[in-house]
């Protein structure tokens, strides 16, 4: 039996969750439920076969110009937004 509850989430997180749910053609409730199940699961998290390392300059061996360790979260957000836009273009 499902139970109703209220949660308080940061506006930015809720907006991203709604976008992701819409892009996947599912409800926000199902997205939240899947996330909670993953967090409370006793199963160990499977290791991903691919790594999501930041791009590295071949010339100097460091991060590409304009990408610093302090702004990687904004880069990830931007990549998520670009991916969302590309998915939405398919529905036009």
N, C-alpha and C positions, 0 to 999 in steps of 0.2 A: 504494500500500500504506500502510495506517495504521500509525503507530508509537505505542507507549505511552510516556508520560512522567509525571513527577510535578511539580506546581507548588505553591508555597505562596502562598496568598491570604489577605488579611485576612478574618476570620470574617464580618464585616458584608457585605463585597462578595460572598462566596460565597453567603450567605443570599439576598441580593437577586437574584443570578444564577439561583439555583435557582428562586426564585419566578417570575421572568420566564420562564424556560424552561417551567415548569409551566403558567403562564397562557397561553403560546403553543402548548402541546401539543407540545413538542419536547424533545430531550434537552439536558442541560447541555453535553455534548460539541459538539453542533451549534451552540449559542449561542457557545461559546468559539471554535470554528472560524470562524464568521462574523465575530466581532470581530477575530480575528487576521488574517484575509484583508483586512478593511477597513484595518487598520493598516499592513500590509506592501504593500498595493496601490500601484501607481505612478499610479493614476488620481487626479485631484484630487477632493476631496470636494465633492459638489453642494451649492449654497447652498439653504437651506430657504426656502420661500416665506413661512412664518410666523415671527414672532419670539416668543421666550419671555421677554419683558421682565417685570420685576416690576410688580405693580399700582401705579398712581399715583393719589394722591388728587386729585380735581378741585378740591377746596376750596383746597388750599395748594400743589399742584403737586409735592409730594414723595411719598415712599413712604407707604403707608397706615400708620396707627398700629399699632405692634407689629411692623412689618417693618423691619429694618435691614439695611444692606449686610453686616454681620458674621454674620447668621444666615440668609442666603438658601439655603445648602446644606441646612439643616434643613427649610426650607420645601419645597424640591424633594423631599427624602426623604419628607416628610409627604404631598405630592401624589402621589408614586409609590405610597405605601402605600394611599392612598384609592382610587386607580385600580385597584390590585390587588384590594382588597376588593370594589369594584363588579364587576369581572370574575368573581370567585369567586361572587358572588351569583347570577350567571346560570347557574351550574352546579348550584345547589341544587334 
